[in-house]
Amino acid sequence: MLSIADIGQKARLALTLGVLLGAFALVASCQEEARAPADATEAPSEVVVESDGTVHVPAMVVPVSEFLSPEGKAYLAERLYAIHRPELAEVVNGVPASLRGYMARQKELFPVDKKDTSIAGVHVYDYVPQEGVASGNERRVMINLHGGAFLTCWPACAELESAPIASLAKIRVVSVDYRQGPDHRFPAASEDVAAVYGELLKTYPPENIGIYGCSAGGMLTGMAVAWFQKHDLPAPGAIGIYCAGSAPPVMGFGGDANYTTAAIGEARPPFPAPEKPEEGEPEYSGMLYLSEVDARDPLVAPTTSDEVLSKFPPTQIITATRGFELSSAVYTHSRLVRLGVEAELHVWEGMFHGFYYNPDPPESRDAYKVMVKFFDEHLGK
């Protein structure tokens, strides 16, 4: 699996390509040991609650959810069992071995024509369905921001996220090869997205442009909207924050999900608790690309600013009960709703981070349907 050099003294983040999926999980390998009760010499056999609300949970058995489809159950079980096979993390020309089968399958299911080009000096893939763009979408365009922890997965994740939408929605999709670490740091990716968006605004009205992405791309979608506001660019018609949220990404995506979903969704130990900064001091992300900017900056985490978040366009959020981004996704949705922004949240039971890269399980097909429906209803005609 792909390892990133040590970041900070306490934790080393590994970029794990999800086996048979390609979902990217930032995993802390230098996990702090859970605090045991003061009078205990071994792990408790029952739940123990401390005065501050910290809960010590004993080892437990978590079966596959009975609500998954038979295909979904097999998919999850196979992924969890195989996730530590190092040969599936091999990357050749930006394509992890774990994703090659999905890419081949998507080519069968979602025929598209791809143009390798640039827009405003930024490298992109420009997808259109082989059947042609639908008449109602001739004045519409989608921008995809691929996953990969701001470190990798171009072009694999770009193709897996773009082809289904281009084909099913019969719409043009531009996937942006934005700058990533380790060679680049924030705000390089936001600048690239803004450059492409600004050029497309010369052809499409803003209400006819949709932006979406998974994992790092989902984070970048929210970051880009905040960046547009700062630089006086109009808001797009609608956005999709998938496999992610817009809360401060200090360690993982934050919240309860750091401790409840890493094991059952990623076959990994929980993320360690981040060190709390002194009052007024910046709080840095464990993600290499974001390691030099305060993780609470609204341009990184829009949920930290009501002013920024209240100006978001209609937003769709997709996550899963075993996705380690679950808490950030739920929190982002609740903040948007509180501020009166039109937002919808879809949570797939039993699934995991970026589950819909595999196009065959019914859960993935259902996810594609809600994506296509959302943008069709919210983009200008």
Residue pairs with C-beta under 8 A, 6 or more apart in sequence:
1 14
1 15
1 16
1 17
1 84
1 86
1 89
2 14
2 15
2 16
2 17
2 89
2 91
2 151
2 152
3 12
3 14
3 15
4 12
4 13
4 14
4 15
4 151
4 182
4 288
5 12
5 182
6 12
7 13
7 286
7 288
7 291
8 284
8 286
10 30
10 32
10 272
10 275
11 28
11 29
11 30
11 31
11 251
11 272
11 286
12 28
12 29
12 30
13 26
13 27
13 28
13 29
13 286
13 287
13 288
14 26
14 27
14 29
15 24
15 26
15 148
15 149
15 151
15 152
16 24
16 25
16 26
16 27
16 83
16 89
16 266
16 268
17 23
17 24
17 88
17 89
17 91
17 96
17 98
17 99
17 153
18 24
18 25
18 79
18 83
18 98
18 266
18 352
18 353
18 354
18 357
19 79
19 82
19 83
19 84
19 85
19 88
19 89
19 98
20 75
20 78
20 79
20 82
20 88
20 98
20 101
20 102
20 358
21 79
21 98
21 99
21 102
21 352
21 353
21 354
21 355
21 357
21 358
22 96
22 98
22 99
22 102
22 147
22 153
22 156
22 157
22 160
22 354
22 357
23 147
23 215
23 243
23 352
23 353
23 354
23 355
23 357
24 147
24 148
24 149
24 152
24 153
24 157
24 215
24 216
24 353
24 354
25 262
25 266
25 268
25 324
25 353
26 149
26 252
26 271
26 286
26 287
27 262
27 266
27 268
27 269
27 271
28 251
28 252
28 269
28 271
28 272
28 286
30 272
31 269
31 270
31 271
31 272
32 272
32 273
34 56
35 54
35 56
36 42
36 43
36 44
36 56
37 44
37 48
37 50
37 56
40 48
43 56
43 58
43 59
44 56
44 58
45 58
46 58
47 55
47 56
47 57
47 58
48 55
48 56
49 55
49 56
50 56
62 263
62 264
64 73
64 76
64 77
64 350
65 73
65 321
65 349
65 350
67 349
67 350
68 76
68 349
68 350
68 351
68 363
69 361
69 362
69 363
71 360
71 361
71 362
72 350
72 351
72 361
72 362
72 363
73 350
75 355
75 358
75 360
75 361
76 322
76 350
76 351
76 352
79 352
80 267
82 88
83 266
83 267
84 267
87 97
88 96
88 97
88 98
89 96
89 97
89 98
90 96
90 97
91 97
91 152
94 152
94 153
94 154
94 155
94 156
95 103
95 155
95 156
96 153
96 156
99 156
99 157
99 160
99 357
102 160
102 357
102 358
102 359
103 156
103 159
103 160
105 358
105 359
105 360
106 159
106 160
106 163
106 164
106 359
107 163
109 164
109 167
109 359
110 163
110 164
110 166
110 167
110 168
110 359
111 129
111 130
111 131
111 167
112 127
112 128
112 129
112 130
112 162
112 163
112 166
112 167
113 127
113 128
113 129
113 130
114 125
114 126
114 127
114 159
115 125
115 126
115 127
115 128
116 125
117 123
117 124
117 125
117 126
118 124
119 126
119 174
119 195
119 196
119 199
119 200
120 195
120 196
120 198
120 199
121 195
122 176
122 177
122 178
122 192
122 195
122 196
123 177
124 174
124 175
124 176
124 177
124 196
125 155
125 158
125 159
125 162
125 174
125 175
125 177
126 172
126 173
126 174
126 175
127 162
127 163
127 166
127 172
127 173
127 174
127 175
128 166
128 172
128 173
129 166
129 167
129 170
129 171
130 167
131 167
131 170
132 170
133 170
133 171
133 172
134 169
134 170
134 171
136 381
137 169
137 170
137 171
137 172
139 204
139 205
139 208
139 380
139 381
140 171
140 172
140 204
140 208
140 209
140 210
140 379
140 380
141 171
141 172
141 173
141 174
141 200
141 203
141 204
141 208
141 209
141 210
142 165
142 166
142 169
142 171
142 172
142 173
142 174
142 209
142 210
142 211
142 212
142 375
143 173
143 174
143 175
143 176
143 193
143 196
143 197
143 200
143 209
143 210
143 211
143 212
143 236
144 158
144 161
144 162
144 165
144 173
144 174
144 175
144 176
144 212
144 213
144 217
145 175
145 176
145 178
145 189
145 193
145 211
145 212
145 213
145 216
145 217
145 218
145 220
145 221
145 224
146 153
146 154
146 155
146 157
146 158
146 161
146 175
146 176
146 213
146 214
146 216
146 217
147 153
147 157
147 161
147 213
147 214
147 215
147 216
147 217
147 218
147 243
147 354
148 154
148 157
148 180
148 215
148 216
148 217
149 215
149 216
149 287
149 289
150 180
150 181
150 189
150 216
150 220
150 287
150 288
150 289
150 290
151 180
151 181
151 182
151 216
151 288
151 289
152 180
154 177
154 180
155 175
155 177
157 214
157 215
157 217
157 357
158 175
158 177
159 175
160 357
161 175
161 212
161 213
161 214
161 217
161 357
162 173
162 175
164 356
164 359
164 368
165 171
165 173
165 212
165 368
165 371
165 372
166 172
166 173
168 368
168 369
168 372
169 372
169 375
169 376
171 375
174 196
174 200
176 192
176 193
176 196
178 188
178 189
178 192
178 193
178 220
179 188
179 189
179 191
179 192
180 188
180 189
180 289
181 287
181 288
181 289
182 288
184 289
185 289
185 290
185 291
185 292
185 293
186 289
186 290
186 292
186 293
186 299
186 300
187 227
187 293
187 299
189 220
189 223
189 289
190 220
190 223
190 224
190 227
190 299
191 227
193 211
193 220
193 224
193 227
194 224
194 227
194 228
194 231
194 233
197 209
197 211
197 224
197 228
197 233
197 236
198 233
200 209
201 209
201 233
201 234
205 380
206 233
206 234
206 235
206 236
206 237
207 236
207 237
207 379
207 380
208 237
208 379
208 380
209 236
209 237
209 379
210 236
210 237
210 238
210 239
210 240
210 375
210 378
210 379
211 221
211 224
211 225
211 236
211 239
211 240
212 218
212 221
212 239
212 240
212 241
212 242
212 316
212 371
212 375
213 219
213 220
213 221
213 240
213 241
213 242
213 244
214 242
214 243
214 244
214 354
214 356
214 357
215 242
215 243
215 244
215 325
215 353
215 354
216 244
216 287
216 289
217 242
217 244
218 240
218 241
218 242
218 243
218 244
218 245
218 325
219 241
219 244
219 245
219 246
219 249
221 239
221 240
221 241
221 244
222 239
222 241
222 244
222 245
222 246
222 302
222 312
222 332
223 246
223 299
223 300
223 302
225 235
225 236
225 239
225 302
225 311
225 312
225 313
226 298
226 299
226 302
226 305
226 308
227 233
227 299
228 234
228 235
228 236
229 235
229 308
229 311
230 299
235 311
235 312
235 313
236 313
237 313
237 314
237 375
237 378
237 379
237 380
238 313
238 314
238 315
238 316
238 374
238 375
238 378
238 379
239 312
239 313
239 314
239 315
239 316
240 315
240 316
240 317
240 318
240 371
240 374
240 375
241 315
241 316
241 317
241 318
241 329
241 332
242 316
242 317
242 318
242 319
242 371
243 318
243 319
243 323
243 325
243 353
243 354
244 253
244 319
244 325
244 328
244 329
245 253
245 254
245 303
245 317
245 319
245 325
245 327
245 328
245 329
245 330
245 331
245 332
246 301
246 302
246 303
246 309
246 328
246 332
247 253
247 254
247 255
247 301
247 303
247 327
247 328
247 331
247 332
248 254
248 283
248 285
248 295
248 296
248 300
248 301
248 303
248 304
249 285
249 286
249 287
249 290
249 295
249 300
249 301
249 328
250 274
250 283
250 284
250 285
250 286
250 295
251 258
251 271
251 272
251 273
251 274
251 285
251 286
252 258
252 262
252 271
252 286
252 324
252 325
253 324
253 325
253 326
253 327
253 328
253 329
254 327
254 328
254 331
255 326
255 327
255 328
255 330
255 331
256 326
256 327
257 323
257 324
257 325
257 326
257 327
257 328
258 270
258 271
258 324
258 327
259 270
259 271
260 270
260 326
261 321
261 322
261 323
261 324
261 326
261 352
262 268
262 269
262 270
262 271
262 324
263 269
263 270
264 322
265 320
265 322
265 323
265 324
265 352
265 353
266 322
266 324
266 352
266 353
271 324
274 283
274 286
276 283
277 283
282 293
282 294
282 295
282 296
283 294
283 295
283 296
284 290
284 291
284 292
284 293
284 294
284 295
285 291
285 293
285 295
285 300
290 300
293 299
293 300
294 300
295 301
296 304
297 304
298 304
298 305
298 307
298 308
302 308
302 309
302 312
303 309
303 331
303 332
303 335
306 339
309 335
309 336
309 339
309 341
310 339
310 340
310 341
312 336
312 341
312 343
313 341
313 378
314 341
314 342
314 343
314 374
314 378
315 336
315 341
315 342
315 343
315 344
316 343
316 344
316 346
316 370
316 371
316 374
317 329
317 332
317 333
317 343
317 344
317 345
317 346
318 329
318 346
318 347
318 348
318 356
318 367
318 370
318 371
319 325
319 326
319 329
319 330
319 345
319 346
319 347
319 348
320 326
320 347
320 348
320 349
320 350
320 351
320 352
320 353
320 355
321 347
321 348
321 349
321 350
321 351
322 350
322 351
322 352
322 353
323 329
323 351
323 352
323 353
323 354
323 355
324 353
325 353
326 347
329 345
329 347
330 345
330 347
333 343
333 344
333 345
336 343
337 343
342 378
344 374
346 367
346 370
348 355
348 363
348 366
348 367
351 363
355 361
355 363
355 364
355 367
356 363
356 364
356 367
356 368
357 364
358 364
359 365
359 368
